[in-house]
Amino acid sequence: MRIHIGCEMSFDFPQETPLIAMLNVHYSRASDLERPDFLTSNPPVPIESYRDSFGNWCNRFVAPPGRFTFGTDAVIRDPGTFEMGDLMAWQHEVRDLPADTLLFLLPSRFCESDLLASEAWRLFGHTPLGIARVQAVCDFVHNHIAFNYGNARPTRTAAETYREQSGVCRDYAHLAVTFCRALNIPTRYCTGYISDIGTPKPWSSMDFAAWMEVYLGGRWHVFDPRNNAPRIGRILIASGRDAADVPLTHIFGPGTLAGFKVWTDEIVE
């Protein structure tokens, strides 16, 4: 399957404003791109690109005053099949985990696994280890939170989400990440595209999405507590400890969002 992916963001800036944008497809899917998904802007400005400490591709630039638009556009090849989980993946003892996964056991800005540790063990300590335990976490979070765009806020933490029982996809992911880390399962926060291909219509307006990856059985596995179902066309942009590590845009100054579009469309030959 070939999927047309991309995004466009417009901001109104009162003055020159530095930005960091994290909108390019993750290096793990780079070989699936039919051409590089370069970030472009209108008006054009110099763009400096670099990799952050997690390996995510970032773009750094300075927006001029006034209306400023930037985005990406690409075609990516995808298997076109629903995701398949490994039901036999085992849970590692902490002493046996690779060193580079240990960071994803620790509390972070939005994932206070230390604060929710006792709740995690109360809720899930009786569940089987491994994939079954992670799925129990996702089932609970999926049912515990009411999806509500109108109630979203960028500073909500996992502990606040647990109390308020409301949020958007990043809040679902943060809470599930937090519970899994408290249960000694390395878990990282992910952001990217999730298509509606293969799901019943009507489809809502496309947006970026958040999910998580857990380390079981010697590799990372995708789990999506918001949708809690396999999808076609999940395309990773970035992963980190939580949303503070992988914001789509980080703006160093005042600015007003004037337009936002995301597309993930199957190309029918």
N, C-alpha and C positions, 0 to 999 in steps of 0.2 A: 504494500500500500504506500502511496505517496500522499503526504499531508502538507498543505500550505499553512505555514505558521508565521506569526509575527505580531507586532504591537506598535501602537503609536500613542505618544503622550504629548500633551501641550500644556505649557505653563505660562502664566503672565508674571513677569519679574519686574519689580520697581527699580532694580539696579543690577549691575553685573553680579552673578551668583555662581559660585563653584558648585559642581555636582559630581557625584559618583553614581553611575548606573550599572546595574547587574541584570542584564536582559538577554545575554547570549546563551545559546544552548551549551550545556555542560560538556567538558572535554570527553566524557565517556560516551557521548552520542555524536561527537564531531564527525566520525567517519560515515555516519548516516546522512549527513547534509549533502545535498547536491552541489552547493556552493557555500562559501563562508557567509554567515549571517552578520555581516558588518553592521555596526551601529552607524546611522546617518542622522544628520540634523538639518533643520531649516530655521534660520539661516545657518549655513555651514560654519563650523568652528573647529579649531584643532582639537583632536581627541587623542589622549594618551591611554594606552591599554596596559594592564598588568594582571598578574594572578595574585589573589589573596593567600592567606596562610592555609586555607582549606583547598586550594587549587581552583577556585572559582574565577571566571574571567570577568574583569571589571573594566569600566571605561570612565576616565576622569576628564572633565572639561569645564569650561566657564561659559555660562549662558549670558548673552547680552540682555540689556533691558528690553522689555516689551514681550510680545508673544514669541515663544520659543517651542519648537516641536522636534521631537527625536523619536527614533524607534528602530526596529529591525524587520526584516522580511526574508523568508527563506522557504525552501522545500526540503522536507526530510523524509527519508524512507523508514518505514515502520513495518514490523511483522504483520500488523493488521489482525492480531488475535487477542483475545482476552488474556489478561495476566494469569499466570499459573503459580500458585504457591507450592512450597516444598513441605508437605505435611510431616515429613520425617526429620526435619532440621532440629538438632538438639541444642540445648542451652549449655553454654560453657560455664565451668567453674571460673570465678574471677581470677584465680591464680593461673589459669590456662589461657586467658585472653591475650591476643596480640597487643603489644604496647601502644600501637596507634589507635586502638579502640577505647582505651581507658578514659580519655578525655570525655567521651560520650556517656560515662557513668556519673559525671559530676553535675551538681546544680549549676544553673546558668541564669542569665538575666530574667528570662520569662519562664523558666522551668525550675521551680524550687522543689527539687526532689527531696531535699532534706526536710522541708516543711510538711510534705505530703507522704512521707515514708510510712508513718504508722497507718494512715488511711489506705495506702497501697497494699500493705500486708494484710490489713483487715479485710479488704475487699477481694483480694486475689491470691492470698497466701495459700488457699486450699486448692487452687487450680493446678492442673498438670504443668510441668515445666515445658519450656520451649514454645513452639508455634501456638499451641493451645492456650497458653497463658497470655501471649500477646493478643490473640484473637479475643479472649475474654476482656482484656483491657479495651480493645477497640469497640466491642459490642456495648460495653458499659458507657464509654464516652459518647458513642453515637446516639444512645438513647437518653443520656443525662443532659445533653446540651440542646437547646432549641436554636436553630439557625435563624439569625436576625441581623441583616445588614444595618438596619436602623440603630441597633444597639452596639455597633462595633466601636472600638476605640484602640488606638495604637499602643497604649500603655498597659493593657490588661494582661495579667500574669496567669499562669496555670492555676494557682491557688484561688485567685479571684474568679476565674472561670468556673472552678468547682463549686464555689459558693453561689455564684449568680446564675449558673445553669443556662447561660445564653452566650452567643458569640458567632463568629464566622470561622472559615476553614482553618485559619491560623490558630484559633483558640482550641479547636478540636485537636489539632496536631500538638500544640503545646501541652495540653493536659495528658494526652496519651504518652507523649515523650517522657513527661515527668513521672508518671506511674511506672513506666518500663524501667527507667533509670533507677528508681527507688527499689525495684525488684531485681537489680543487678544485671539488667539486660542493656548492653550498649545501644543507644538510640540517637539518631541524628535527625534534625529537622530539614525538610526539603521543600523547595518551591519550584514551580514550573508550569507547564501547560498540561491540562487534562481535557481531552476532547470529549464531545458528546456522541461520537461515532459509536453505533451499536446500541444506543439507549433510545427509549421511546420518545417521540416528539409529542408536544412542542418543546423545543429547547429554549432555555433562558439565555440572556445575553452572556457572551463568553467573558471570562475573567481569568486571571492567574489563580493558581490554587496552591494549597499547602498539604503535605502529607509527611510521612516519616519512613525511615529505614532502620531496621533492627539487625544486630549482628548475631546470627544463629548458625550453627552448623558450618562454620568457617567462611561465611560470606554474608553480605548485606541483603535483606529482604524488604520489599515494599509493603507497607500497610497504610491504609487510608481511612482513618476513623470518621472523617466527614461523610464520605460516600459509602464506606464499609462494603464495597463490592468491587470485583475485578473490572477494569476498564480497558478500552482500546486507545492507543495513542497517548500514553502518559510520557511526557518529555521533560526531563530534568533540566533545570537551569542552574541551580546552586544548592549546596547543602552546608550546614553548619550546626552550631549548638542550639540555636533558636533563631527567631526572626531578626534579632539584633545583629546577627552575623551576616544575614543575607537579605537586606532590604532591596527592593527593586530599584529604588532611588534613595539617595541620601543627599539632601539639599542643605547647603551651608548658608542659609539666609531666608528671608521671607519670599514666598511665592504662592500663587493660587493656581490650583489645577483647573485647566480650562477644557480639557478633552482627554478621553481615555478609551482606546479600542484594543481589543485582543482578538485574534482569529486563529482557529485550528480547523481547517476545512479539508475534507477528503477530496483528492483530485481524481475525478472519474475519467479514465482513459477513453 
